[in-house]
Amino acid sequence: MRKRIYLLFQKDILSVEIYKPNLIDKQTPHNRDEFCMVISGKGKFQLLYQEAAFKPGDFLYVPAQDENRFIEFSDDFITWVFFIG
């Protein structure tokens, strides 16, 4: 099964998606700032060389062009993703 990305809203500088990676998060850096709000699941979030645990309700910020990915996440992991810029 592939990762699932559902675009829910896009206007001007804002787009809103729901993201559910499957087994491995293969993200590459984006050209816009990114905010994530975890809907369900838990795991670790890697931003550049730092790692932090996440759980439902956590809010994460990723500056444009920074390497980031979700690692060691549960099967039920789903997040809102907001791209700005």
Summary of the structure (lengths in Angstrom):
residues: 85
radius of gyration: 12.0
end to end distance: 30.5
largest distance: 33.9
contacts: 221
relative contact order: 0.34
helix: 0%
strand: 56%
